[in-house]
Amino acid sequence: MTTKRTPARKRSTPRSLEPAAWLLFSAGGMAAALLIPILLVLFGVAIPLGWVAAPDQSHLLSVLHHPVTLLVLFGLCVLALFHWAHRFRFALYHGLRLERAGGVIVVLCYGGAVVGSVVAAYVLISAW
């Protein structure tokens, strides 16, 4: 008794990185929407107006020097930059109708996010 083996089907289209871009877009939007307003209200409104007692400099430095804090700040920067890159890419595609320059726009937008992520890492590590 023999069984017939069907030949493996070839993919007609190459795999796309589009799902990864949408994942970074949604994660960046969620992180930015949840964390940035909290930080702005706390450090931009509540502490300057005296609603919340200002932390001591030594306490604030000890919190900022903790590795988890650095990872959270780095993650927030990276996700927000990739959220911007994806949103700006589609604003250029559909808003300004620059579909012809698609490859250049992708490289500039996501390349800018990568460069910004490296700069954020450098700033956070040098401040540590």
N, C-alpha and C positions, 0 to 999 in steps of 0.2 A: 504494500500500500504506500503510494507516494503522494505527497502533498505538493500542490503547486505553490510556488513562491512568487508573489507579485514583486516586480522590480520596485525598488525605492523610487518614490516620486521626487523629481527635481523641483526645487522651489522656482516658481516663475518670477518672483520678485525678491530682491535682496532684503535682508532684515533692515529695519529702520531704527534710528536712535530717537525717533519721535516720542515713543512712550516714556523714555527716560527724561526727555525735555519736559514733558507734561507733568511727570512726577516731581521734578525739581520745581517747576512752576507752582504746582499746588502746595507743596510742602513749604516753599518760600512765602507764598501768600498767607498761609495759615500761621507760620511762625512770626512773620512780620505783623500780622493783624493781632496776634495775642501778646507778644512780648514788647514791641516798640511802644505802644500806647502806655503800657504800665511803666516802662522806664521813663518816658517823657513826663507823665503825670508826677511820678515820684521825684525825679531829679530836677524837673523843670518848673513844677508848680508847688507840690506839697512841702518840700524841704525849704525852698526860698521863702515861702509865705509863712513858715513856722508851724504848719499843720502837723508835721512830723519832725521829731528831733533829728538834727543832723548827726550822722555817725562820726565818731572820732576818725581822724586820719589813719591812725594805726589799725583800727578795726576795718576800715574800708580797704586799706592796702592788703590786709590779711585775707579778706574776701576775694579781692582781685588777683591775688597770687595763688589762689587755690586752683589746681588743675581742672576741676569740674567747671569752675566759672570761666576759665579760658576756653574750654571746649564749647560751652554754651554760647559764649560771645562769638567764637569763630564760626560755629554752626549757624548762628543767626545772620552773620555777615555773608557767609557763602550762600545760604538759601535765599536771602533777600536779593543778592546780586544775580543769581540765576533766575529768580522771579522777574526781576527787571529785564534781563536779557531776553527772555521768552516773550514778555509783553511788548517790549520795544521792537523785537523782530516782527511780530504780527502787526504792530502799528505801522511799520514801514511797508510791509507786504500789502495790507488791505487799506490802510489809511492813505498812504501816498502812492499806492499801486506800483511798487517797485519789485514786482515778482521776477523780472528779468535778471536783477542783480542778486538773486537768491543766495548763491554760494558766498558771495562777498559779505552779504548782510549776516549770514549765519556765522561766518568766521569772526567778523567784527563784534557781533553781539556776545556770542558765547566766549570768544577770546577775551573780550573785555571783562567778562565775569570771572574767567580764570585768572587773569592778571590782577583783578581786584581782590580775589581770594588769596593770592600769594602775598599781596601787599598787606591784607588784613592779618595773615599769619605772621608776617614779619613784624608788624606793629605790636601785635599781642605778645609775641615771643620776646621782642626787645624790651617791652615794658615789664616783662616778668622778671 
